[in-house]
Amino acid sequence: MSHGTTGRYLRGVTVGSSGGCGNIAWVLTSQLCKHETLISPALLGWSDRLRPTWDPDGSDPKPLIVHRKMWEWLFIAEALSERNMLVRGRRGLGFGVGREPLVALFASFGPEIVATDLDPARALAAGWTDSGGEYADGIEGLNDHHLCPPEQFAARVTYRNVDMNQVPSDLGGFDFTWSSCAFEHLGNLAAGADFVVEQMRCLAPGGVAVHTTEFNVSSNDQTVESGATVLYRRRDIEALVKRLRKLGYAITCDFTEGNTSADRHVDVPPFSETHLRTTLGEFVTTSIGLIIEKPSAGSGRLGRFLGRGERSVG
């Protein structure tokens, strides 16, 4: 993949080597879910590490599954790895983790992890317990695929109930935070945006936040503004980026859409094996990943570099 011409990567940063590609001179930038990024060597490396979650008996010949949830997990892992976050001595905070495998995956590299989700009563009222596969209700179920040795998992991972609309003030000093398609479920567009801004307080100077959410591909005008799941338009993300920058945080965003047949396919029931886009009501939606960095002493040059303007769709 030609990183320098796509705008999906930024040049000239020394990065870590806990997964994916290792020591490369490129780092991911905030972007839309795209097949091109999904099949890049960096993300394929993480797909293999997560294989027990989607190919438990190891018989599937595919290198990955073409699904936007897979893209989200791989994107988050690679973005954190590149920034040297997935190493011993780091502390990570996950929001709305459900039963996702990222908690165990990250812990396997050495960081201490605090995994959070709604308390059981609110999760039940919101319908998150209905499927039996989305809500963990505690630390049990977060290492079902044995991505982290049990003794290491027990030593490195703690769990607490957290309402993302009211992030506790004692959650602070973390090197990284993340969530995977969670903040669009906070009631309305403004609540989700407020969460992204508020959770930056949880980071220590130099920390990194990586969050994915729903992105309205079909309209920059009409959208789902409130309810169980909202859809962020480009203008909503641009307003959030402007707000974050005004507070001194570094973020850049590439709104370029994918142009392969997998990107153009809109998957509806009965779902196929290609699921990068789907529909919610009248709208076509995909995922967008946001990478936000909190400045630290001596990092002004990197912050200015990563804070450059958005790239237009095209």
Secondary structure, DSSP 8 states (H G I E B T S, - for coil): --HHHHSSEEES-----SSTT-S-SEEE-EEE--HHHHTSHHHHHHHHHTHHHH-TTS---SSS-EEHHHHHHHHHHHHHHHTT-SSTT-EEEESS-TT-THHHHHHTTS-EEEEEE--HHHHHHHTTTSSSSS--SSSTTTTTT--S-HHHHHHHEEEEE--TTS--TT---EEEEEEES-GGGSEEHHHHHHHHHHHGGGEEEEEEEEEEEEEESS-SS----EESS--B-HHHHHHHHHHHHHTT-B--EE-----SHHHH----SS--SEES-EEETTEEEEEEEEEEE---TT-HHHHHHHT---B---
